[in-house]
Amino acid sequence: MISHPSVLSTDQTSAILKALASASRRKILALLREGEQCVCHLEAWTGFRQAYLSQQLKVLREAGLIEDRRVGWNVYYKAVDPKIYEILDDIKNITGEDSSQIKPPKEGCPCPKCSEKKCCTN
Protein backbone atom coordinates (compact mmCIF):
# COMPACT_ATOMS: atom_id res chain seq x y z
CA MET A 1 0.00 0.00 0.00
CA ILE A 2 1.21 3.50 -0.83
CA SER A 3 1.57 5.60 2.29
CA HIS A 4 3.69 8.57 1.26
CA PRO A 5 1.63 11.78 1.83
CA SER A 6 2.49 13.40 -1.51
CA VAL A 7 1.37 10.31 -3.42
CA LEU A 8 -1.88 10.13 -1.47
CA SER A 9 -2.66 13.79 -2.17
CA THR A 10 -1.93 13.26 -5.86
CA ASP A 11 -4.31 10.31 -5.89
CA GLN A 12 -6.99 12.46 -4.22
CA THR A 13 -6.43 15.18 -6.80
CA SER A 14 -6.76 12.62 -9.61
CA ALA A 15 -9.97 11.23 -8.08
CA ILE A 16 -11.50 14.71 -7.83
CA LEU A 17 -10.51 15.66 -11.38
CA LYS A 18 -11.84 12.33 -12.69
CA ALA A 19 -15.13 12.91 -10.85
CA LEU A 20 -15.49 16.41 -12.30
CA ALA A 21 -14.65 15.23 -15.82
CA SER A 22 -18.11 13.74 -16.24
CA ALA A 23 -21.02 15.98 -17.25
CA SER A 24 -23.35 13.54 -15.48
CA ARG A 25 -21.51 13.94 -12.19
CA ARG A 26 -21.40 17.73 -12.58
CA LYS A 27 -25.17 17.63 -13.09
CA ILE A 28 -25.57 15.67 -9.84
CA LEU A 29 -23.36 18.17 -8.01
CA ALA A 30 -25.46 21.02 -9.42
CA LEU A 31 -28.55 19.47 -7.83
CA LEU A 32 -26.71 18.99 -4.55
CA ARG A 33 -25.79 22.66 -4.59
CA GLU A 34 -29.34 23.34 -3.42
CA GLY A 35 -28.75 21.12 -0.37
CA GLU A 36 -29.17 17.52 0.60
CA GLN A 37 -31.17 15.43 -1.89
CA CYS A 38 -32.50 11.87 -1.84
CA VAL A 39 -31.73 9.38 -4.59
CA CYS A 40 -35.27 9.43 -6.02
CA HIS A 41 -35.06 13.23 -6.33
CA LEU A 42 -31.72 12.99 -8.14
CA GLU A 43 -33.17 10.28 -10.37
CA ALA A 44 -36.24 12.35 -11.28
CA TRP A 45 -34.31 15.54 -11.99
CA THR A 46 -31.40 14.00 -13.90
CA GLY A 47 -33.45 11.46 -15.82
CA PHE A 48 -30.78 8.84 -15.07
CA ARG A 49 -31.74 5.26 -14.32
CA GLN A 50 -31.15 4.30 -10.69
CA ALA A 51 -28.29 1.88 -11.53
CA TYR A 52 -26.43 4.52 -13.56
CA LEU A 53 -27.04 7.15 -10.90
CA SER A 54 -25.64 4.81 -8.24
CA GLN A 55 -22.45 4.36 -10.27
CA GLN A 56 -21.99 8.11 -10.59
CA LEU A 57 -22.70 8.70 -6.90
CA LYS A 58 -20.10 6.06 -6.03
CA VAL A 59 -17.41 7.92 -8.01
CA LEU A 60 -18.32 11.21 -6.31
CA ARG A 61 -18.33 9.54 -2.88
CA GLU A 62 -14.97 7.80 -3.47
CA ALA A 63 -13.48 11.14 -4.54
CA GLY A 64 -14.58 12.56 -1.19
CA LEU A 65 -16.93 15.10 -2.79
CA ILE A 66 -20.21 13.83 -1.35
CA GLU A 67 -21.45 11.88 1.63
CA ASP A 68 -24.66 10.03 2.30
CA ARG A 69 -26.98 9.18 5.14
CA ARG A 70 -29.86 6.72 5.31
CA VAL A 71 -33.28 7.51 6.74
CA GLY A 72 -35.52 4.45 6.52
CA TRP A 73 -35.69 3.47 2.86
CA ASN A 74 -34.30 6.78 1.61
CA VAL A 75 -30.64 7.62 1.08
CA TYR A 76 -29.74 11.31 1.10
CA TYR A 77 -26.62 12.86 -0.44
CA LYS A 78 -24.91 16.18 0.13
CA ALA A 79 -21.66 17.86 -0.84
CA VAL A 80 -18.94 17.42 1.77
CA ASP A 81 -17.37 20.83 1.19
CA PRO A 82 -19.10 23.72 -0.60
CA LYS A 83 -15.70 24.80 -1.99
CA ILE A 84 -16.32 22.30 -4.78
CA TYR A 85 -18.84 24.79 -6.18
CA GLU A 86 -16.12 27.42 -6.45
CA ILE A 87 -14.23 24.99 -8.68
CA LEU A 88 -17.35 24.30 -10.74
CA ASP A 89 -17.95 28.04 -11.07
CA ASP A 90 -14.36 28.49 -12.26
CA ILE A 91 -14.86 25.73 -14.84
CA LYS A 92 -18.05 27.47 -16.00
CA ASN A 93 -16.17 30.78 -16.33
CA ILE A 94 -13.46 29.15 -18.42
CA THR A 95 -15.66 26.98 -20.66
CA GLY A 96 -18.97 28.80 -20.66
CA GLU A 97 -20.64 25.46 -19.89
CA ASP A 98 -23.42 25.75 -17.33
CA SER A 99 -24.21 22.41 -15.71
CA SER A 100 -26.51 24.10 -13.21
CA GLN A 101 -29.30 24.58 -15.76
CA ILE A 102 -31.41 21.51 -15.18
CA LYS A 103 -34.90 21.09 -16.58
CA PRO A 104 -37.67 20.01 -14.20
CA PRO A 105 -38.73 16.38 -14.51
CA LYS A 106 -41.55 15.52 -16.93
CA GLU A 107 -43.34 13.70 -14.13
CA GLY A 108 -43.48 14.90 -10.54
CA CYS A 109 -40.69 13.84 -8.23
CA PRO A 110 -41.86 11.18 -5.75
CA CYS A 111 -39.36 12.08 -3.03
CA PRO A 112 -40.59 12.99 0.47
CA LYS A 113 -39.24 16.53 0.14
CA CYS A 114 -41.10 17.23 -3.10
CA SER A 115 -44.27 15.42 -2.03
CA GLU A 116 -44.56 17.79 0.91
CA LYS A 117 -43.80 20.96 -1.08
CA LYS A 118 -45.25 19.98 -4.46
CA CYS A 119 -42.12 21.60 -5.93
CA CYS A 120 -41.67 19.29 -8.88
CA THR A 121 -45.13 19.23 -10.40
CA ASN A 122 -45.69 20.89 -13.73
Secondary structure, DSSP 8 states (H G I E B T S, - for coil): ----HHHHHHHHHHHHHHHHT-HHHHHHHHHHTTS-EEHHHHHHHH---HHHHHHHHHHHHHTTSEEEEEETTEEEEEES-THHHHHHHHHHHHH---TT-----SS---SHHHHHHTTT--
